[in-house]
Amino acid sequence: MRERNSSFAQFCRLCNYIRVNELQPVGLRDRKRQETRSRLEHAAVDIVLRDGLEHLTVDAMSELADVSPRTFFNYFESKEDAILGLHDPEITDETVTQHLSGTAGSDLIESLMGLLFSVLGSSIGDTDLHHSRMTILQQHPQLLRRHMAQMNRMLEQLTATTQTLMARDPRFADVDASRTAPMAQVVLMVCGGSIRAAVKEWAEADGKAPIEELEQRAITLVREVTERLR
């Protein structure tokens, strides 16, 4: 169990650390929402480090972030989600359309990997906040379950998106519609496992390797394995 938690912690570390371009342009309204969310996340982390997890309340976070407690729930489902910066990203039809347009000429693995890194890496890249979160996770490993729950909620949405990406790959043109969902889940899990393996390599190198190379490394791992399995 400790090894599994360690690997997942490394995956969470990636999600909170890497900087990626947003899939959609950020307008003034979205930017203000991001700023409010950031204040709430910093408030949650600061309170836990200062007073302990047991003293973290929605009222305390809201006061420190200068928002109303009611506003808090427009951003997070729970105080634990605020600590970890968890919020379910929306993969809309527009997002997928823009992604397809931006990855024209890429094959399924490259396109899906790019989408996964964009979705999973859209959290704040604040280095100090990242280190604070890692300290909290070491003190309270039970919080990792929140990350697992988020990934499970995202699975159905990501599977549907993977099916959309598969539909434009000629290698899957003859696949019966009844088989696309399970095949999409397999492709998704392979890519997810490759990301985790790439993150583990990066973590074992003490984060010295350029983090921008992680996506390409994950793609390379998938290609190496699938080639040998032929």
N, C-alpha and C positions, 0 to 999 in steps of 0.2 A: 504493500500500500504506500509506503514511504517513497519508493522509486516512482510509482505512478504519479503521486502528487508532485514530486520533483519535476518530472517531465512536463506535467501540465502547468506548473508554475513557470517554467521556461517559456511555454507557449503563451501564457498570460503576459509574461515579460515582453515578448515580441509585440503583442497586441497593444500594449501601453507605451511602446518605445519608438517603433518605426514611424517615420514621417513619410506620408504618401500624399499625392495630389487628390483633391476631392473629385468625385465623379461628376458633380454638378457645380456650376458657379455658385458662390456664396453671396447672397444678397444681404442688405442691411438688416432685415428682420432675422434671417438665419444667423448672421454674425452676432446679433444681440442675444439670441438664444444660446449660442455657443459660449458667449461670455458669462451668461447667467449660470449655465451648467458648470462651467469651469469654476466659478466662485463657490458653488455648492460642493463640488468635488474637493477643492482645497480646504473648505471649511470642515468637511467630514474627516479628512485625513488629519488636519491640525488638531481637532478635538480629540480624536482617538490617541494620537501620539502624546498629547498633553495630559488628558484626563483618563484615558482608558476607554476601551470599547463599551464597557457597561454604562458609561456616562454619556454616550452619544445619543442624542435625541433629535427629532425633526425640528423641534422648536429651537434648540441650540444651533443647529446648522443654519436654519433659516435666518436667525438673528445675526449670526456672524457673516452670512452672505448678503445680508440686507434685502431679503425677500420675505414674503409671507409664507407661513407653513402650507397654506393652500397651493401656492405657486410651486412649492417643492415637488408635489405629486404630479405636476405637469411634466416633470423631467425624470423622476425616478419612482419605482414602485416601492422601494424600501430604503432604509438608511444604509443597509449593507451594499446595495447597488451604488449608492453615492460614494461610498468608500472606494469601491473598485472602478467607478466610472462606467458602470454597465448601463447600456440602453440599447434596445433592439433596433438595429439599423433597418430602414425600410428599403427593400429591393423592389422598387416599383417598375412597371412596364417601361416608363420613361428612362429609368436608370439603365435597364437592360438594353434598351434601344441605343442609348448613347454609348454604352460599353461596346456593343456590337459594331457600331460605327467606328469607334476609336481603335478597335482591334481587327479591322478588316485585313484579311491576309494571314492572320494568326490561326494556328490549329486549335483544336479543342483544349488541349492541356495548357497552352500558353494563355488562351483567353480566360479559361476558368481560374487559373492560378492568379492572373492579374486581378480578376474580380474578387477572389478570396483575400488577397493582400489588401485590396482597397477597402473591403468591408471590415476585415479583422484589424486592420491597421489604422482605422479612422479615429481612434482614441487620441487624446492629447499626448503630444510628444514632449511634454515638460519633464526634463531629466530629474529635477529635484522631486517632483511629484511621483515619478516612477520609483525612485529609490525609497521614498516614504511608504509607498504602497507595498513594496517588497518587504520592508521591515514589518509592516502590519500583517502581511500574509505569513511571514515566518512565526509571528507571535500567535496568530489565529488561523491556522491552516483550514479550519472548518469553513472559512469564507470561500474556499475554492469551489465548493458545491454550487455557489451562485454562478460561477463561470460555466460549470457543466450544464446547469439548467438553461442558461442563455443559449448555449450551443444546441441543446435539444430543441429549443423553441425555433431556432433558425434553420434546423435541418430540413423541414418540409419546404420552406421558402427557397432554400439553396438547391434542393433537389429539383424543384420546378424550373429554376433558372438554369440548372445544368442541362435539363431536357431541352430548353430553348437553344442553348449553345450546341447541343448534339445535333439538333435538327438542321444546322447549316454545315455540318461536317459530313462530306460525302461518304466517309467510312461507315456511317450509321444510317445511310439513306434507306437501306433495305431492312432495317430493324422494325419488327412489328410494334405497333403502338402499345400493346399490352406489356411489352418488355422494356420500354424505355425508362420507366420509373426505377425498377430495380437496377438496371444498368447504370443509370445516372447516379444512384446511391453508391455503387461500387466505384465509379470514376471519382466521385466526390470524396469518398473515404481514402482512396489512394492518394489524391492530391493533399488531403488534410494530413495524412500520415507522413507524406514527403515534407510538408511544411514543418511538422513537429521534429522530424529527423534533422532538417536543416537548422532549426533553432537550437537543437541539442548540440550540434557541431559548433555553432556560433557561441553558445554558452560555455562549452568546454574550452573554447579558445579565449575565455574571459572577455568576450565581446570585442576582441581586437580586430576581427575581420570587418570590413566595411559592411554595414547593415544593409546597404543598398543592393548588395550582391545576393541576399538571401532568396529573393524571388527566383533569380536565375539558377541558383544552386538547387532549389526545390524542383524546378522544372527538369534540370539535368538528372536528378535522382530518379524521377518518374521514368524518364526516357531510358536510363541505364537498366532499370529493373524490367520494364516491359519488353525491351529488346532481348534480354536474356531469357525471358519466359516464352519467346516465340518457338 
